[in-house]
Amino acid sequence: MRGDVHVAVYDYEWGGKNTKICGVWFHTAFVDRPFLVFDKLSLDGAAKKKGLDPHFKLEIYLREAEGAEFDHSDADESLSESDDETTDEDEPR
């Protein structure tokens, strides 16, 4: 995985309806450790989900793929692009 990542958590029922519980987005260029922890309030949709434990959290453990080199240039490029994107509305009059 590289770039923007979306993780969705579902309640899967055999032969029944699969219900999305929550989700989260993150960008791999900003990951600086081998794990991510998102508490209930950080997860999209989890705070309003009835019956979900108040201490619910999502832990994601990552490892580098064999032969892959981690490169922060994606983050550097996206930051510099957003700095360069100015419109007439952004400039003082």
C-alpha positions in Angstrom: 0.0 0.0 0.0 1.1 3.5 -0.7 -0.6 6.8 -0.6 -4.1 7.4 0.6 -5.5 4.3 2.4 -9.1 3.7 3.5 -9.8 1.0 6.1 -13.5 0.1 6.6 -14.7 -2.2 9.4 -17.8 -4.3 8.8 -20.0 -6.6 10.9 -20.1 -9.6 8.7 -23.1 -12.0 9.1 -23.1 -15.3 7.2 -26.0 -15.2 4.8 -27.1 -11.9 6.1 -26.5 -8.2 5.8 -23.0 -6.8 6.1 -23.1 -3.6 8.1 -20.3 -1.0 8.0 -19.3 -0.2 11.6 -16.7 2.5 10.9 -13.8 3.6 8.8 -10.7 5.7 8.7 -8.4 7.3 6.1 -4.6 7.8 6.4 -1.7 8.6 4.1 1.3 6.3 4.2 3.8 9.1 3.8 2.9 10.4 7.2 3.3 7.0 9.0 6.4 7.1 11.1 6.0 3.9 13.2 5.0 0.3 12.6 1.5 0.7 14.0 -1.4 3.1 14.1 -4.1 3.3 16.8 -7.4 5.1 16.2 -9.8 5.6 19.2 -13.5 5.5 18.8 -13.8 9.3 18.3 -11.2 9.3 15.6 -13.1 6.7 13.5 -15.7 7.8 10.9 -19.1 6.6 12.1 -18.0 4.9 15.3 -19.1 7.6 17.8 -22.7 7.4 16.7 -22.8 3.6 16.5 -25.1 2.1 19.2 -23.8 -0.9 21.1 -20.1 -0.2 20.3 -17.9 -0.3 23.4 -16.8 3.2 24.6 -13.2 1.9 24.6 -13.4 0.6 21.0 -10.3 1.2 19.0 -8.8 0.1 15.7 -5.1 -0.9 15.7 -3.3 -1.3 12.4 0.1 -3.0 12.3 2.3 -2.3 9.3 5.4 -3.7 7.9 7.5 -2.8 4.9 7.0 -5.1 1.9 10.1 -7.0 0.8 12.1 -5.1 -1.6 10.2 -1.8 -1.0 11.9 1.3 0.1 9.9 3.9 2.2 9.9 7.2 0.5 8.6 10.4 2.1 8.6 12.3 -1.2 4.8 11.8 -1.7 4.2 13.8 1.4 6.7 16.5 0.4 5.1 16.8 -3.0 1.6 17.0 -1.7 2.6 19.6 0.8 4.4 21.7 -1.8 1.5 21.4 -4.2 -1.0 22.7 -1.6 1.3 25.6 -0.8 1.5 26.5 -4.5 -2.3 26.4 -5.1 -3.4 29.9 -4.5 -6.4 31.6 -6.0 -7.4 35.2 -6.4 -9.5 34.8 -3.2 -6.4 33.9 -1.3 -4.5 37.0 -2.2 -5.0 40.2 -0.1 -6.6 43.2 -1.8 
